Amino acid sequence: MTDEQERAQPSGVWATAVGVARVRALETERENALFRDPLARAFATAGGLWPSPPPRPDDGDEAARRRRLAVSFSIVIRTKFLDDLLRRACASGVRQVVLLGAGMDSRAFRMDWPEGTRLFEVDTAAPLDFKASVLRQEQAVARCERITVAVDLREDWPGALAAAGHDPASPTVWIAEGLLIYLPEDAVESLLARISALSATGSCLGLTLGSRGVIERFGADAVPGSAASMWVSEMPDDPVGWLAGHGWEASSHTLFECAAAYGRPSGTAPQHDERPGGLISAVRR
Ligand SMILES: C[S@@+](CC[C@H](N)C(=O)[O-])C[C@H]1O[C@@H](n2cnc3c(N)ncnc32)[C@H](O)[C@@H]1O
């Protein structure tokens, strides 16, 4: 059987990773793209979302269309924000990267990495298998040492990461992009405690958080099975203080601020109350 015939189709929470790839594929086609992700289209195609997604029950609903635009906008801005954070971390000498809930993140293939960089992609087995089959089909070659770690982040992922060769004595840059919103609050708390315990001085952290009220605004009448219908947690009232409590010096940015800094015309930004995410960067002192 070919990869294409064997490939399991996206389902449950990991289907959201293919939706994210579709947004990145669309951005990649823009003349003034904030990043280019040449593999994104192959992931979206393999997941049945390209060239167009299957019809949805709320197609034609203007409010739903606006919500989808807002989510797409947030994905584009957060991708650029975290690309920049990773470049800064590498420039400061960090050579270990851990992508938590990596999904179809293709940074190992599309970014330049300093010699000696080891990049760990942590997600459950199903999306990692799907991804591997698309990567084989595309004959993609990673630009750093890439190690996949198949584990559920509610289980003993530090053990799995250690077994895969992560060295907690050296600084790590951690990325949790589009992940925490899918984990219940106690799982988010435990994830941060575990990340912190594995972070040497000089480690960096990039997080995206669902902004306050986003679940009520987006999730309540979301189509069952859609990404928003699976959102369960929002950012704490004081994300910087929350991270300080775990030993991180953090700064928090809104999508709107970052979008303005990136020169993305504000006309394409959704209305203020529709912005669904907070962007956090942090350093371990
Ligand atoms: C919205 S996608 C984001 C993927 C990727 N970070 C990106 O931005 O392209 C969420 C990802 O989190 C993963 N995820 C959610 N809950 C998880 C868990 N408990 N353990 C491991 N991965 C999980 C999903 O499988 C999915 O790949």
The ligand as a Tripos MOL2 file, in Angstrom:
@<TRIPOS>MOLECULE
LIG
   27    29     1     0     0
SMALL
NO_CHARGES

@<TRIPOS>ATOM
      1 C1         -4.0220   23.4100   17.0530 C.3       1 LIG1
      2 S1         -2.8480   22.1060   16.9050 S.3       1 LIG1
      3 C2         -1.3460   23.0540   16.8990 C.3       1 LIG1
      4 C3         -0.1950   22.3150   16.2950 C.3       1 LIG1
      5 C4          1.1250   23.0670   16.2230 C.3       1 LIG1
      6 N1          1.6090   23.4710   17.5150 N.3       1 LIG1
      7 C5          1.0200   24.2420   15.3150 C.2       1 LIG1
      8 O1          0.8000   25.3570   15.7940 O.co2     1 LIG1
      9 O2          1.1170   24.0500   14.0920 O.co2     1 LIG1
     10 C6         -2.8550   21.3530   18.5390 C.3       1 LIG1
     11 C7         -1.9140   20.1820   18.6460 C.3       1 LIG1
     12 O3         -1.8190   19.8000   20.0200 O.3       1 LIG1
     13 C8         -1.7990   18.4020   20.1020 C.3       1 LIG1
     14 N2         -2.2950   17.9920   21.4070 N.ar      1 LIG1
     15 C9         -3.4650   18.3540   22.0060 C.ar      1 LIG1
     16 N3         -3.6050   17.7260   23.1760 N.ar      1 LIG1
     17 C10        -2.4920   16.9310   23.3250 C.ar      1 LIG1
     18 C11        -2.0500   16.0280   24.3370 C.ar      1 LIG1
     19 N4         -2.7750   15.8030   25.4220 N.pl3     1 LIG1
     20 N5         -0.8670   15.4040   24.1510 N.ar      1 LIG1
     21 C12        -0.1210   15.6270   23.0410 C.ar      1 LIG1
     22 N6         -0.4890   16.4680   22.0580 N.ar      1 LIG1
     23 C13        -1.6600   17.1040   22.2010 C.ar      1 LIG1
     24 C14        -2.7150   17.9370   18.9780 C.3       1 LIG1
     25 O4         -2.4760   16.5850   18.6210 O.3       1 LIG1
     26 C15        -2.3810   18.9350   17.8750 C.3       1 LIG1
     27 O5         -1.3430   18.4590   17.0550 O.3       1 LIG1
@<TRIPOS>BOND
     1     1     2 1
     2     2     3 1
     3     2    10 1
     4     3     4 1
     5     4     5 1
     6     5     6 1
     7     5     7 1
     8     7     8 2
     9     7     9 1
    10    10    11 1
    11    11    12 1
    12    11    26 1
    13    12    13 1
    14    13    14 1
    15    13    24 1
    16    14    15 ar
    17    14    23 ar
    18    15    16 ar
    19    16    17 ar
    20    17    18 ar
    21    17    23 ar
    22    18    19 1
    23    18    20 ar
    24    20    21 ar
    25    21    22 ar
    26    22    23 ar
    27    24    25 1
    28    24    26 1
    29    26    27 1
@<TRIPOS>SUBSTRUCTURE
     1 LIG1         1 GROUP 0 **** ****
